[in-house]
Amino acid sequence: MRTIRVVQYGLGPIGLGVARILLDRPAFQLVGAVDVAPEKQGRDLGELLDTHPLGVLVTPDPQVAREADVVVHATQSRLAQVEPQLLELVACGADVVSTCEELSYPWFHHARSARRIHEVAQEAGVTVTGLGINPGFAMDLLPLLLTAPCRHLRRLVVERRVDVRTRRPPLQQKVGVGLTEEEFHAGVAAGLVGHVGLPESVAMIAAALGWTLDAITDEVRPVLRGGRVEGLRQEARGVVEGEERIRLDLTMAVDLEDPVDRVRVEGDPSFVAEIPGGLHGDVATCAIVANALPLVREAPPGLRTVLDLPPLRYSG
């Protein structure tokens, strides 16, 4: 197998986490690093990873992607924010794996952008994919895999409870930790507070199961302690023929008791599967991206989702 040349685009906690995994795997070679932060530019990537010099200097210029087979893109959550970045990378002739949450399944809410990226990627002969833990695995792909033994399926209920005490500060800010209730609701209205990607997970599940959605609802409420916001509870529902067939229930808060990932399958048979303690989102996202790179390299050109790839698995 030829070594896969990788450019890391975005050197925040997730981008650096992916780079650390790739650095330990002989199948990959880090050949470039891109970030817009002035304090990172010109520094050796190895310095940012707290390891030996790699001879890879951080640059703001995405054209370094021309040296890569695949770019790991880890910048922002909204598709409107990253679409120009993705199109520029596609024009460089590299496959792109992005942690942008809305890219995980953009065909329901962002169909125009999805078609544009798909067509440009096909013309360039490259693959673009959005991957991560949530969306991309815990609340969509994993529940779908658990429906395989069902003769009939009525409903899927997925619960994810995350203690954000030990998670990165940007995530704590995104779920509203430390805000007043008024500030929380204003942040939700402005799109600054709330988990991005839950409606995309509902749409992905419905598409995979062949269910035609009447609507997707997405409700965000604060978790309050002593008058201050300690996190959020967010529920997204998929309505099919007037009935709730999909419910995704996400709670992310400081010092949350009994963290868990739990899937309830209602059908024939009905059963509950759970992961006590839950999956650590940052660790799992970095691992999923790294493990998926060989699969993405073999995928057909265009905009693909995790549903289009072979089953994700460890590839170290």
C-alpha positions as CSV (number, residue, x, y, z in Angstrom):
1,M,0.0,0.0,0.0
2,R,1.4,3.4,-1.0
3,T,1.8,5.9,1.8
4,I,-1.1,8.4,2.0
5,R,0.0,12.0,2.0
6,V,-2.1,14.1,4.3
7,V,-2.5,17.9,4.8
8,Q,-4.0,18.9,8.1
9,Y,-6.3,22.0,7.5
10,G,-7.2,23.5,10.9
11,L,-5.0,23.1,13.9
12,G,-7.4,23.4,16.8
13,P,-7.9,20.6,19.3
14,I,-9.5,18.3,16.8
15,G,-7.1,18.9,13.9
16,L,-4.1,18.4,16.2
17,G,-5.7,15.3,17.6
18,V,-6.1,13.7,14.2
19,A,-2.5,14.7,13.3
20,R,-1.2,13.0,16.4
21,I,-2.9,9.7,15.4
22,L,-1.6,9.9,11.8
23,L,1.9,10.7,13.0
24,D,2.0,7.3,14.8
25,R,0.8,5.3,11.7
26,P,3.3,4.4,9.0
27,A,0.6,4.4,6.3
28,F,0.4,8.2,6.5
29,Q,2.7,11.0,5.8
30,L,1.9,14.6,7.0
31,V,3.0,16.8,4.2
32,G,1.3,20.1,5.0
33,A,-0.5,22.1,7.7
34,V,-2.9,25.0,7.2
35,D,-4.2,27.5,9.8
36,V,-5.3,31.1,9.7
37,A,-4.1,31.9,13.2
38,P,-1.0,34.2,12.9
39,E,0.6,32.8,16.1
40,K,0.7,29.3,14.4
41,Q,2.0,30.3,11.0
42,G,5.6,29.6,10.2
43,R,6.0,27.2,13.1
44,D,6.9,23.5,12.6
45,L,3.9,21.2,13.0
46,G,5.9,19.0,15.3
47,E,6.2,21.9,17.8
48,L,2.4,22.2,17.9
49,L,2.2,18.4,18.5
50,D,4.8,18.5,21.2
51,T,7.1,16.2,19.3
52,H,10.2,16.3,17.2
53,P,10.4,18.7,14.2
54,L,8.6,17.3,11.2
55,G,9.8,19.7,8.5
56,V,6.2,20.8,7.9
57,L,5.7,24.5,8.5
58,V,2.2,25.9,9.2
59,T,0.9,28.1,6.4
60,P,-2.3,30.1,5.7
61,D,-2.2,29.0,2.1
62,P,-4.5,26.1,1.2
63,Q,-2.7,25.5,-2.1
64,V,-0.3,23.2,-0.1
65,A,-3.2,20.7,-0.6
66,R,-1.8,20.2,-4.1
67,E,0.9,18.0,-2.4
68,A,-1.7,15.8,-0.7
69,D,-3.7,12.8,-1.5
70,V,-6.3,13.8,1.2
71,V,-6.9,16.8,3.3
72,V,-8.3,16.5,6.8
73,H,-10.4,19.6,7.2
74,A,-11.3,20.7,10.8
75,T,-12.4,24.3,11.1
76,Q,-16.1,25.2,11.5
77,S,-19.5,23.5,12.0
78,R,-21.7,25.3,9.5
79,L,-21.7,24.3,5.8
80,A,-22.1,27.9,4.7
81,Q,-18.9,28.8,6.5
82,V,-16.8,26.1,5.1
83,E,-18.1,25.6,1.6
84,P,-15.6,28.0,0.0
85,Q,-12.8,26.2,1.8
86,L,-14.0,22.8,0.6
87,L,-14.3,24.0,-3.0
88,E,-10.8,25.4,-2.9
89,L,-9.4,22.2,-1.6
90,V,-11.3,20.2,-4.3
91,A,-9.8,22.4,-6.9
92,C,-6.4,21.4,-5.6
93,G,-7.2,17.8,-6.6
94,A,-7.2,16.2,-3.1
95,D,-9.8,14.1,-1.4
96,V,-11.3,15.9,1.6
97,V,-12.5,14.5,5.0
98,S,-14.1,17.3,7.0
99,T,-15.4,17.4,10.6
100,C,-18.0,20.0,9.6
101,E,-21.1,18.7,11.3
102,E,-23.6,20.0,8.6
103,L,-21.6,18.2,5.9
104,S,-22.3,14.8,7.5
105,Y,-25.7,14.6,5.7
106,P,-26.4,17.9,3.9
107,W,-29.0,16.6,1.4
108,F,-32.1,17.5,3.5
109,H,-31.4,21.0,4.8
110,H,-28.6,22.1,2.5
111,A,-29.4,20.4,-0.8
112,R,-28.2,23.3,-3.1
113,S,-24.7,23.4,-1.4
114,A,-24.6,19.6,-1.4
115,R,-25.3,19.4,-5.1
116,R,-22.7,22.0,-5.9
117,I,-20.0,20.3,-3.9
118,H,-21.0,16.9,-5.3
119,E,-20.8,18.1,-8.9
120,V,-17.5,20.0,-8.5
121,A,-15.9,17.0,-6.7
122,Q,-17.1,14.6,-9.4
123,E,-15.6,16.8,-12.1
124,A,-12.3,16.9,-10.2
125,G,-12.3,13.2,-9.6
126,V,-12.1,13.5,-5.8
127,T,-14.2,12.5,-2.8
128,V,-15.6,14.8,-0.1
129,T,-16.9,13.4,3.1
130,G,-18.1,14.7,6.5
131,L,-17.2,12.5,9.5
132,G,-17.1,12.6,13.3
133,I,-18.6,11.1,16.4
134,N,-21.8,13.1,16.4
135,P,-23.0,13.4,13.8
136,G,-21.4,10.5,11.9
137,F,-21.5,7.7,14.4
138,A,-23.0,7.7,17.9
139,M,-26.5,9.0,17.1
140,D,-26.9,7.9,13.5
141,L,-24.6,5.2,12.1
142,L,-24.4,3.1,15.2
143,P,-28.3,3.1,15.7
144,L,-28.7,2.2,12.0
145,L,-26.3,-0.8,12.4
146,L,-28.3,-2.0,15.4
147,T,-31.5,-2.2,13.3
148,A,-29.9,-5.0,11.2
149,P,-31.6,-7.9,13.2
150,C,-35.1,-6.3,13.0
151,R,-37.9,-7.9,11.0
152,H,-39.9,-4.8,11.6
153,L,-38.9,-1.4,12.8
154,R,-41.3,1.2,14.3
155,R,-39.1,3.7,16.0
156,L,-35.5,4.6,17.0
157,V,-34.7,6.5,20.2
158,V,-31.1,7.6,20.8
159,E,-29.9,9.1,24.0
160,R,-26.5,10.7,24.5
161,R,-25.4,12.1,27.9
162,V,-22.1,13.9,27.9
163,D,-20.2,15.4,30.9
164,V,-18.4,18.4,29.3
165,R,-16.3,19.2,32.4
166,T,-13.2,17.6,30.8
167,R,-14.0,18.6,27.3
168,R,-12.4,21.4,25.3
169,P,-13.4,25.0,26.1
170,P,-14.9,25.8,22.7
171,L,-17.4,22.9,23.2
172,Q,-18.3,24.2,26.7
173,Q,-19.0,27.6,25.1
174,K,-21.1,26.0,22.4
175,V,-23.4,24.3,24.9
176,G,-23.7,27.6,26.9
177,V,-21.8,26.8,30.1
178,G,-21.6,29.9,32.3
179,L,-24.3,31.9,30.6
180,T,-27.5,33.3,32.1
181,E,-30.7,31.9,30.9
182,E,-31.4,35.0,28.9
183,E,-28.0,34.9,27.3
184,F,-28.5,31.2,26.5
185,H,-31.7,31.8,24.6
186,A,-30.2,34.7,22.7
187,G,-27.3,32.5,21.8
188,V,-29.6,29.8,20.5
189,A,-31.5,32.4,18.4
190,A,-28.2,33.7,16.9
191,G,-27.0,30.2,16.1
192,L,-24.1,30.5,18.6
193,V,-25.3,28.1,21.2
194,G,-26.5,24.5,20.5
195,H,-25.1,21.3,19.1
196,V,-24.8,21.4,15.3
197,G,-25.7,18.3,13.4
198,L,-28.6,16.7,15.2
199,P,-31.1,17.4,12.4
200,E,-28.5,16.0,9.9
201,S,-28.4,12.8,12.0
202,V,-32.2,12.5,11.8
203,A,-32.1,13.0,8.0
204,M,-29.4,10.4,7.6
205,I,-31.3,7.8,9.6
206,A,-34.5,8.4,7.7
207,A,-32.7,8.2,4.3
208,A,-31.0,5.0,5.3
209,L,-34.2,3.4,6.4
210,G,-36.2,4.6,3.4
211,W,-38.5,6.7,5.5
212,T,-39.9,9.9,4.0
213,L,-39.9,12.7,6.5
214,D,-42.8,15.1,7.0
215,A,-40.6,17.3,9.2
216,I,-37.6,17.5,11.5
217,T,-37.9,19.4,14.7
218,D,-35.0,20.6,16.8
219,E,-35.5,22.0,20.3
220,V,-32.8,23.4,22.6
221,R,-33.3,24.0,26.3
222,P,-30.8,25.0,29.1
223,V,-29.6,22.9,31.9
224,L,-29.8,25.2,34.9
225,R,-28.1,25.1,38.3
226,G,-28.3,28.0,40.7
227,G,-29.6,30.3,38.0
228,R,-26.6,29.7,35.7
229,V,-26.5,27.6,32.6
230,E,-24.4,24.4,33.0
231,G,-25.2,23.0,29.6
232,L,-28.0,22.1,27.3
233,R,-30.6,19.4,26.5
234,Q,-31.4,19.2,22.8
235,E,-34.0,17.0,21.2
236,A,-34.4,16.4,17.4
237,R,-37.4,14.4,16.1
238,G,-38.2,12.9,12.8
239,V,-41.9,12.8,11.9
240,V,-43.1,10.2,9.3
241,E,-46.8,10.1,8.3
242,G,-47.7,12.2,11.3
243,E,-45.9,10.0,13.8
244,E,-42.6,10.5,15.6
245,R,-40.4,7.7,14.3
246,I,-36.9,9.1,15.3
247,R,-36.0,10.8,18.5
248,L,-32.5,12.0,19.3
249,D,-32.0,13.2,22.9
250,L,-28.7,14.9,23.6
251,T,-27.7,16.3,27.0
252,M,-24.3,18.0,27.4
253,A,-23.6,19.6,30.7
254,V,-20.9,20.1,33.4
255,D,-20.7,17.3,36.0
256,L,-23.5,15.4,34.4
257,E,-24.4,12.2,36.2
258,D,-24.4,8.8,34.5
259,P,-23.0,9.7,31.1
260,V,-24.0,7.2,28.5
261,D,-24.7,6.4,24.9
262,R,-28.0,4.5,24.6
263,V,-30.0,3.2,21.7
264,R,-33.6,1.9,22.0
265,V,-34.8,0.0,19.0
266,E,-38.6,-0.4,18.9
267,G,-39.7,-3.1,16.5
268,D,-39.4,-6.9,16.2
269,P,-37.3,-7.5,18.1
270,S,-37.2,-4.5,20.5
271,F,-34.1,-4.0,22.6
272,V,-31.8,-1.5,24.3
273,A,-28.0,-1.2,23.7
274,E,-25.8,1.1,25.7
275,I,-22.3,2.2,26.3
276,P,-21.9,3.1,30.0
277,G,-19.8,6.2,30.4
278,G,-20.4,7.1,26.8
279,L,-17.9,7.7,24.0
280,H,-15.5,10.6,24.5
281,G,-16.4,12.9,21.6
282,D,-13.0,14.5,21.0
283,V,-11.0,11.2,21.1
284,A,-13.6,9.4,19.0
285,T,-13.9,12.1,16.4
286,C,-10.2,12.1,15.8
287,A,-10.0,8.3,15.6
288,I,-13.0,8.0,13.3
289,V,-11.4,10.5,10.9
290,A,-8.1,8.8,10.9
291,N,-9.6,5.3,10.6
292,A,-11.8,6.4,7.7
293,L,-9.0,7.9,5.5
294,P,-8.2,4.7,3.6
295,L,-11.9,4.1,2.9
296,V,-12.4,7.6,1.6
297,R,-9.5,7.2,-0.7
298,E,-11.2,4.2,-2.3
299,A,-14.7,5.8,-2.5
300,P,-16.2,7.1,-5.8
301,P,-15.7,10.8,-6.6
302,G,-18.3,13.2,-5.3
303,L,-19.9,14.2,-2.0
304,R,-20.3,11.1,0.0
305,T,-21.6,10.4,3.5
306,V,-20.7,7.7,6.0
307,L,-23.6,5.6,4.5
308,D,-21.6,5.4,1.2
309,L,-18.5,4.0,2.9
310,P,-17.7,0.4,3.9
311,P,-18.3,-0.2,7.6
312,L,-16.0,2.0,9.6
313,R,-13.4,0.1,11.6
314,Y,-10.0,0.5,13.2
315,S,-7.3,0.8,10.5
316,G,-4.2,1.4,12.5
